[in-house]
Amino acid sequence: MSRIKAIAPFGQQIWLDNLTRQLLDSGELSRWIAEDAIAGVTSNPAIFHNAIRDDAAYRAALAPLKAVAADPEQRFEMLVLPDIRRACDLFAPTYAASAGRTGFVSFEVAPALADDAAGTLAEARRLWAAIDRPNAMIKIPATPAGLEAIAGAIADGINVNVTLIFGPAQLAAVQAAHRAGIERRFAAGLPVDRVASVASVFISRLDSRLDPQLPAGLQGRTAIAFARDAYARWLAQPALPGGARPQLLLWASTSTKNPAYRDVIYVEQLIGADTVNTVPDATLAAFRDHGEAAATLAGDPAASAEHLAGLAALGVDLDAVGDELLAAGLRQFADAFAQLLRLFDA
């Protein structure tokens, strides 16, 4: 059995953190679904910037778009939304076989809307209608404005991937927004049992930010401790009304940034039931070569709590660090989106 596929029996979904036309046209993504049990795909502005810049299939399609659309963002959507639909269709059997629990493809709202709740909700509604697939997910950042839009989108029955989560208070607010959306939809007498959502907790960036200020014995452990503590809290959440499915924890940014650490550490150490790990190509290849699948996420909750308490004793405020990383992540995605649109503006 594929080492990646061996994760599935532990109840975790592995999604690919990438999407290109080449992956679709070559049949490589289909092969990974069959051989490795890849159960979904995520995308973001940086992924599409790199894909469109480097993929000959995209570059060849750029020129004709200029004759039919004046706006660079419209050209971008005309180019990539068909591929989002193709990916959704590719995962449709996975989605159907799992009764709508797996097989999702994520597409992100424009980063410029991060502080605009009404604009984000309107954009989520528009993209949901434009993609027109039940296994699409609209990515919304976990900003204060995003939280309001997330509740509204969930109430509308839109699948939501909440992105750029870095701290415990931010995660708790995301989970509260999801619950509020479900409760609003249930109170309106609308079905809630097929509305899907994930809370994307960014992992490696936390260690990258904190390691330089920590004693050697605490380095490389914070992100995993945070994730395991979040999972323990997630397991204790009360049920949602109407048979609604819980918002799953998704581990994002799971490539290893520090070469001193094992290159698959943020996959191996975070395997647990009813979670998702979205993995970039290089990390996927590394795990395929030498990764070890085991139920590790539940781990030792007391040890995770002890590590986080030790950070607090050192004066580390994870919520403040999370706010800093959120701001940096928003800048990164905004810059990537601006670079992306420049490809369509030439």
N, C-alpha and C positions, 0 to 999 in steps of 0.2 A: 504494500500500500504506500502511496505517496506520503511523505512525512507531513505535508500540509493537510492532506485529507484525514490523517490520523487525529487531527485536532477536533474534527466534527463530532466524534462520539462523546467528547467531553461537554458538548452542548454549546460550543462557541462557533459563531459564524466568522469566516475570514472573507473580508472584502478586499478588492484591489483598489489601491489609492492611485488610480491612473485611468485615463481613457483616451485613446487615439483612434483615428480611422484605420490606421495600419493594424491595430490590435483586432479590429472588427473584420477588415477585409482579408487578413491573412489566415483567419480561423484560429489564431492563437488564444484569444479570449474564450472561444468555444472549447478549445482543448483544455484550458485551465479549469473551466467549469466541470468538464467530464473527469479529468484526471486528478484535480486537486480539491474538488468540491468548493471552488470559489463561489460565494453566495451573494455577491453584490459588488457594486462599483461606486466610488466617490470621485468627485471632480471639484476643482476650484480654479480661480483665475490663473494661478501660477502653473497648474497642470496644463491648462489650455494654451497659455502663452508658449510654453515649451513645445507642446505638441504641434501647434500651428506654425511655429517658427521652424521646426525641424522636420515635419512630416511632409514629404513631397506631395502626397495625395491632397493635403490641405492647401498647400501653396498653389497647386494647379487650379484649385477651385476659387481662389481669391479674386482673380481678375473679373470673371463674369459677374460677380456680385455687385461690382461697382456700377454696372449698367442698370441694375434693378433696385438698388437701395442707396440712398444718399447718406444715411446715418451710419457711422462705424459700428455702433452697438447693434443696430438692426442687421448689418452685414454679418457680424459675429454670430448672432442667434440663427440667422438663415444658414450659416455654415455648420454649426455644431448641434442645434436641436434635432436635426434628422438623425445624428449619431446617438444622441441621448435616447431617442425613440427606438433606434435599432438595438441599443444595449438593453433597454427595457424589454423588447420583444425576445431578445436572446435569453433573458432571465425569466421570461414568462412561465416556462415549465417549472422552474425552481419555485417561483412564487405560488403557482397553482398547487404543486405537490406538497408545499408546506402550509397550505391554507392561509396564505398571505403573511407568513411570519418571516420569510427570507426572500431574496431575489430582488433587492431594491437598487435603484440607480439614482444618485444624488446630483442635483444641479443647483448652483448658488445664485441668490439674488445679488444685484450689483452692490459692490462694497460702498459706494457713495451713499447708500440708503441706511447705513448702520445706525444713524442717530434719528431716523425718520420712521416712527412707528406706523403711521398711516401709509406712507409710501412703501414700506417693506411689505405690509399686508396686501396692498394693492398689487405689488409686483409678484408676491407669492401666488395670489389668485390668478394673475395673468399667465405666469409660467406653468402653473398646474393645468390650466385649460389648454395652453399651447402644446405642452408635451402630451397630454391626454392619454396617460397610461396609469393604471391603478398601482403599479409598482414603482412609480417615480417618487422621489423625495425632494422637497425643496429645502435647501440649506439656508438657514437664517442665523446670523451671529448672535451670541448671548450678551448683547449690550442691553442697557436698560430699555431702550426703545424696541430692541429685538424681542425682549420678553413679552411686551404687550402684543406685538405682532404674532408671536408664537402662540399665545393663548387664542387669538382670533383665528389663526390658520387652523389650529386643531379643532376649534369649534365649527369651522367650515368643513371639516372632514378631509383636510389636506395633510398628507404625510409630511412630517418635518424632521429634518436632520439639524439639530441645534449645534452650531460649531463654535470654535474658539472658547472653550471652557478651560480655565486654568486653576481656579481656586475653589475651596469648599463652599463659601457663601454664594459664589456665582452658580455652582452646581445646584445648590439647594433652591435658588431662585428659579432656575430653569425647570427643575422638577415641579415646583409650585405652579409655574405658568402652564406646564403641560396638564397638570391636574385640573387647573381652573378651566382650561379649554375643554377637557373631557366633561367636566361637570356641567359646563354651560351647554354643551351639545346634548348631553343626556337630559337635562332639564327641558330642553326644547323638543324632546320626544324623538330625536334623531338617533340612528344607529351609531354605536361607538366601538363595536367589536372588531372593525377592520381598519381603524385609524392607527397608523404606525408612526412611531417616533423613536429617535435615538438621541442621546446626549453625548456629544463628541468631546471627550476629555483629552486634552493634549498632554502627552506624557514626557517625551525626551526633553522638551524645551525647559521643563521645570528643573531637571537635574542640571542642564547646561547653565541655567541662570544661577542656581544656588551653590553648586559644587565649589566654585572658587572661594566662597566665604565660609565653608564648613570644614571641620576637622576631617582628617583622612578617613576615620572610621565611620563617618556619616555620609561620605560622598557616594553618589550613585545609588542611593537607597530611597530618596525622598519621593520620586515619582511613583515608584512601585508601592511604597507605603501609603501614599495618598490614594492611589487606585484601589488598593485592597481595603482601606478604611471606607472609601466610598461604596464599594461593593457590599461590605458588611451592613452599612446603613441602608443600602438599596434593598437588601434581603428583608429588612425589618419594616419596609414601607407598608401601610395599609392598602388593601385592595381598592381598585377603582370601581366606580359604579357601572352597571349595565354590562358586565363582562368585558369591559375595555382592557386591552392589553397594556401592560406597563411600558413605560418609556425605557428602552434598554440603554445600558451604559456601553459606549463605544470608545475604544482606545485609539486615539489618533496620534500622529507624529510619533510613530513607533520605530522609525529608523534610529540606529544608534549614532549619536553625534560624536561621542568620545571614543577614539580608537582604542583606548585602554579597556573598554568594556566589551563583553561578548557581543557580536554583531546581531544576535537574535534575542538579546536579553529581554527586550520589551514585548516580545511575543511569548517566549518560553515562560516568563514569570507572571503572565497575566491571563492564563487560560482558565476559564470558568464558565459554568452553565449560564445561559441566557445573557450572553454578552457578545459584542462584536469587536474584532480588531481589524482596522483598515490598514493595509500593508503596501508600501511602495514596491516596485518591481525588484530592486536590488535586495531588499530584505526578504522578499518572497523567495528569490533565488537562493539566498543564503540558508533560509530555513529548509527549503527543498533539499539542499545539500547535506546539512548537518544539524538541523533543528530537532529537538526532542519534545514530543507531546506528552503532557501530564497535567493533571488537575492541580494547578498551583495558585490560583487566584484567592481561594478561601484562606490558604496559608495559615498564618498565625495572627488573627486580628489583634490580639493583645500586643504583639511585637510591633505591628504597624502603628497602633495607638501610642505605644511607648516612643517610637521614633518621632512621631509628630509632636508629642509632648516635649521631647528633647529639643526639637527645633524651636518651639515656643520659648523654652527656658533660655535659649541662646538669643532670643529677641527676634527670631524670624517670624514675620507675619505673612502667612501663606496667602491670605486674602489680598494684602497689599502687593505682594509679588504677582499674584494672579491678575490684578488690575494693570500692573505694568506690562505683563506679557500680553494681555488682551489688547492694550493700546499698540504694542509693537506688532502683533498679528494683524490688526486692522490696517496699520500702515503698510505692512508687507503685501497684503491682498489688494489694497488700493493701488499701490505702485505696480503690482503685477497686472492688474486690470487696465491701468493706464498704458502700460507697455503693450498689452494685448491689443487694445483698440488702435494703437499706432500702426500695427500691422495691417489694419483695415483702412487706414487713412492716407496711405501713400498714393 
